[in-house]
Amino acid sequence: MATRYEIVHDHDAFFFQLRMADGDVVLRGLDSPSKIMVQNEILHLRNALRDDSRLVPHDGDDGERFVVVKDRDGSVLARSKRVDGDAALRELVDDLLGAAHAPIIDLARQRRTAAT
């Protein structure tokens, strides 16, 4: 499996997720009412990943850490999975930056086709 962005449709909302080559989902976008908006968010995310200052680290209540990716205007584009510790967070950020140009797979279309 290759690293890729997946467009997903679930419970009347669309979102994207970044799935790494090992199958681990490391980043998830916000719910959106349309697939076109999600595709646009992926383009904004790719631009944001060119500037690591837009990856804002956060500490969870459970002590784990995660990253929020912000757009130029400061709005949230996506949130990473939670990891344990600074070293794991740095590794996650490196993975995100390295996956900026991963291909997009439309799983929402595949789901609709299978359902018909």
C-alpha positions as CSV (number, residue, x, y, z in Angstrom):
1,M,0.0,0.0,0.0
2,A,1.3,3.5,-0.8
3,T,1.0,6.6,1.3
4,R,-2.1,8.4,0.1
5,Y,-4.9,10.9,0.9
6,E,-8.3,9.2,1.0
7,I,-11.5,11.0,0.4
8,V,-14.1,9.3,2.6
9,H,-17.9,9.6,2.8
10,D,-19.4,8.7,6.1
11,H,-22.8,9.6,7.7
12,D,-23.7,12.3,5.2
13,A,-20.3,14.1,5.5
14,F,-17.1,13.9,3.5
15,F,-13.6,14.2,4.9
16,F,-10.0,13.3,4.0
17,Q,-7.5,11.2,5.8
18,L,-3.8,10.6,5.2
19,R,-3.0,6.9,5.3
20,M,0.7,5.9,5.4
21,A,2.2,3.0,3.5
22,D,1.8,0.8,6.6
23,G,-2.0,1.4,6.7
24,D,-1.8,3.8,9.7
25,V,-4.1,6.9,9.4
26,V,-2.0,9.8,10.7
27,L,-4.1,12.8,9.7
28,R,-7.8,13.6,9.4
29,G,-9.5,16.6,7.9
30,L,-12.7,18.1,9.2
31,D,-16.2,17.0,8.1
32,S,-17.5,18.8,5.0
33,P,-20.8,18.7,3.2
34,S,-19.3,18.2,-0.3
35,K,-16.5,16.2,-1.9
36,I,-15.4,19.3,-3.9
37,M,-14.8,21.2,-0.6
38,V,-12.7,18.2,0.7
39,Q,-10.6,18.2,-2.5
40,N,-10.0,21.9,-2.0
41,E,-9.0,21.3,1.6
42,I,-6.4,18.8,0.4
43,L,-4.9,21.5,-1.9
44,H,-4.8,23.9,1.0
45,L,-3.2,21.2,3.2
46,R,-0.5,20.5,0.7
47,N,0.4,24.2,0.6
48,A,0.4,24.3,4.4
49,L,2.8,21.4,4.6
50,R,5.4,23.5,2.7
51,D,5.6,25.6,5.9
52,D,6.2,23.6,9.0
53,S,5.2,26.7,11.1
54,R,1.6,25.8,10.2
55,L,1.9,22.5,12.0
56,V,0.9,23.5,15.6
57,P,1.7,21.0,18.3
58,H,-0.8,20.4,21.1
59,D,-0.8,18.5,24.3
60,G,-3.8,16.3,25.0
61,D,-5.3,15.9,28.5
62,D,-3.9,12.3,28.5
63,G,-0.3,13.5,28.1
64,E,-0.2,12.5,24.4
65,R,0.7,15.0,21.7
66,F,-0.8,15.8,18.4
67,V,-0.5,18.4,15.6
68,V,-3.1,20.7,14.1
69,V,-2.4,21.8,10.5
70,K,-3.6,25.4,9.9
71,D,-4.4,27.3,6.7
72,R,-2.9,30.7,5.9
73,D,-5.8,32.4,7.6
74,G,-5.4,30.4,10.8
75,S,-8.3,28.1,10.2
76,V,-7.9,24.4,11.0
77,L,-7.4,22.0,8.1
78,A,-6.7,18.8,9.8
79,R,-5.6,17.1,13.0
80,S,-3.1,14.3,13.4
81,K,-3.3,11.2,15.4
82,R,-2.1,11.3,19.0
83,V,1.5,10.1,19.8
84,D,3.4,9.6,23.0
85,G,6.3,12.1,23.5
86,D,8.4,14.7,21.7
87,A,10.4,12.2,19.6
88,A,7.3,10.5,18.3
89,L,5.8,13.9,17.5
90,R,8.9,15.0,15.5
91,E,8.7,11.7,13.6
92,L,5.0,12.3,12.9
93,V,5.7,15.8,11.6
94,D,8.5,14.5,9.3
95,D,6.0,11.9,8.0
96,L,3.4,14.6,7.3
97,L,5.9,16.9,5.5
98,G,7.1,14.0,3.4
99,A,3.6,13.1,2.4
100,A,2.6,16.5,1.1
101,H,2.3,15.3,-2.5
102,A,0.9,11.8,-1.9
103,P,-1.8,10.8,-4.4
104,I,-5.5,11.2,-3.7
105,I,-7.8,8.2,-3.7
106,D,-11.5,8.8,-3.9
107,L,-13.0,6.1,-1.6
108,A,-16.4,7.9,-1.5
109,R,-16.9,7.2,-5.2
110,Q,-15.9,3.5,-4.7
111,R,-18.4,3.2,-1.9
112,R,-21.3,4.6,-3.9
113,T,-20.4,2.4,-6.9
114,A,-20.4,-0.7,-4.6
115,A,-23.7,0.2,-3.1
116,T,-25.6,0.4,-6.4
